[in-house]
């Protein structure tokens, strides 16, 4: 008799990915704060080179400020999540709506707690092109973007979005561009080190994946109902 392969329990891959990303974030934090000289040099050189370009190209820097303050601002992502929250409540899916909102609150708590615990200083410039408050690590912009994008993609996938669908692929590309883009703007504007943004992306993605893993484990086999127009 052939031994049947047992399927993995729900949420296993998300939990594994969340643990891996979380561990990577912790390792990067340790190396950045020691500091490990190769990483410190990468931070300094990247920040310095981008700041020089930012000062020399004020029009481009203004564009970066518009992107970071409006297009990819944390409140923009929170507004998107709020729209989805009320949509889910309106459809009667209150548990899922509050789960998504709770995940965002947990992410915010992790972000602020980590900032307070690490207290990393932001880059300082003689001729700054922008300013920001609170500690540098992790980047709140990068962490919020990663967390919300992963959550929204998960919600859409659970509603039946196919990885082969052109709209799904487009959404993944938009999410990736948004996360990378907002991280780049923060370093360009001289308010974050490169490692601040990378840690933010790692932690935001880890929190979101941990949330989806927990949801899958608590509600195994459950799939969100597809919109009426997609029911076969």
N, C-alpha and C positions, 0 to 999 in steps of 0.2 A: 504494500500500500504506500502511496505517496503521502508524505507529510504535507498537509495543507499549510500554506503560509498564513499566519495570523496577521490580519490588518493592524496597523499601528493604532493605538488609542487616539481619539480625537484631540487635536491641538498639540501633538507631540512635536511636529516640525517647527511650529511657531514658538513653542516653549524652548526648544533647543536653539533656535535662531536668536531669541531674546536673551538667553543666557550667554551665548557667544558674543553678541554685540555689547551686552552689559560688561562682560569681562574685558573686552577690547577697550571700552571706554575707561574702565578703572585703570587698566595698564597704561593707557595714554595719559591719564591724569597724573599717575605716579611719575612717569617719565618726564612730563612737562614741568612738574613742580619740584623735581629733585634739585636742579634740572639736569636732564641728560643732554650733554653739549650738542650732539648732532641735531637733536630735535629743537633745542633752543636756537641754534644757528638758523635752522629752517624757518622758525617763527620770525626771528629778527629780520632775516634777509627778505622773506616774502612781504612782511609788513612794510619794510623800508622801501623796497622797489615799487610796490603798488602805491604807497603814499607819494612818492616822487612823481609818478605819472598822474595821480589824482590832482596834485597841486598844479602841474603843468597843463592840465586839460580840464578847466573849470566847467565847461559845458557838459562834458561827459560825466563829471562828478555830480552835477546837478541831476542828470538822468539817473545816476545810481541812487541818489537821495530820494527821488520820486519812486523808484522801484522798491526801495527798502522801507519807505515811510507810508506808501499807499498800496502798491500792488502786492508786495510780499510782507506787509506788516503783520505782526502776530494777531492784531485785531481783525484783519481781513480774513485770516484763516479761522479765527474763532467765529466770525460772522457766518462763514460758509457752514461750519459745524452747527451753528445755531439754527440755520435754515433747515438743515437735515434733521435736527432734533425736533423742531416743530412739525416737520413733515411726518416724521415717525409717530409723534403723539397724535396728529390728526388721523393717521391711519389706524390708530389703536395699538401701536407697537410701543407702549410706554416703557416696558422693561428694557428693551433695546435702546430706546432713546436715552433713558437715564444711565444706562451702562456706558454709552458713548460719552455722555456729559461727565460722568464720573471718571472715565479714563482721562479726559482732558484736565480735570481738576487734580488727579493724581500726578499727571505730567507736570502741571504747574508747581505742585508741591515739591516734586523731585528737583525741578529746575531751581526754585528759590532756595531750597534747603542746601543743594550742592553749591550754589553761589555763595551762600552765607558761610558754609563750612570751609570752602577753599579760599575765599577772599582774594582771588588772583587780581592783580592790578591790570588795568587796560593799558594799551600802548599810549605813550605820551609824546606829543609833537610840539615843536616850536611854532608851527603854522598849521594847526588842525583844520580839517575841512568839515568835521562833524563832531558831535559829542554824544555821550551816552552815560547813563547812571548805573549804579550798582556794580557788583564784581563782574569780572570778564567771563569766567568759565562756569558753566557752559553758555554758549550763545543762546539767548532766549528766542531770537528770531529763527535760528537754524533748528532748534529743538521743537518749537511749536510747528514749524512747517513740516518737519518729518513726521511728527506724531499725527497731525491732522490729515496729511496726505495718505498715510498708511491706513488710518481709520476709515477714511472715505472710500478708498479703493477696496478695503475689506467689505464694507457695507454693500458696495455695488456688486462685488463678486458673489456675495452671499445671496444677492437678489437674482443671480443667474447669468451675470455677465460672463461671456466666454473669452478666454485668452486669445482666441483667434479673431474676435470681433474688432473691427477697425476702430470703433469708438473706445473700446477698452484699451487698446494699444495706444491710442492718442492720449487717453487720460493718464496712462502710466508715464508717457513721455512728458506731458505737462507737469505731472507731479515731480518727476526727476529734475526737470529744468528748474522748477520753482525752488526745490531744496538746494540744488547746487547754486542756482542764481542768487538766492538770498544770502547764502554763506559767502559767496564771492563779494557781494556788495558790502557786507560787514567788514571784511578785511580791506577792501578797496578804500572805504571811508575812514579807515584807521581806528576803529573803535573795538576791534577784536584781533586777537592772534589767530593764525590759521588753526591751531589745535583747539581753540575755543569752539570754532564752528564744527570741526570734525566730532568733537565730544558731544556737542549738541545734537548732531544728526544721529550719532550712535545711541545716545540715551533716549531721544524721542522715538526712534524706530523700535528700540527695545521695549519701552513702556507700551507702545501700541501693540506689538506682537505678543507681549505677555498678557495683555488684556484679551486679545482674540483667542489666545490659547486657553485662558481661563473660561471664556464664554463657551468654547467648543467642548471643554471638559465637563462643564456643568450642564450643558444641554446637548448631549451627544445625539447625532443623527438628525438634529433639527436643522432645517434650512428655511430661511426667510421666504415668505411667499413672494412670488414674482409679480410685478405689476400686471394689471388685468390684460393689457395689450399683448403680453408675452406668453400668456397661458395657452398651451396647446390643446 
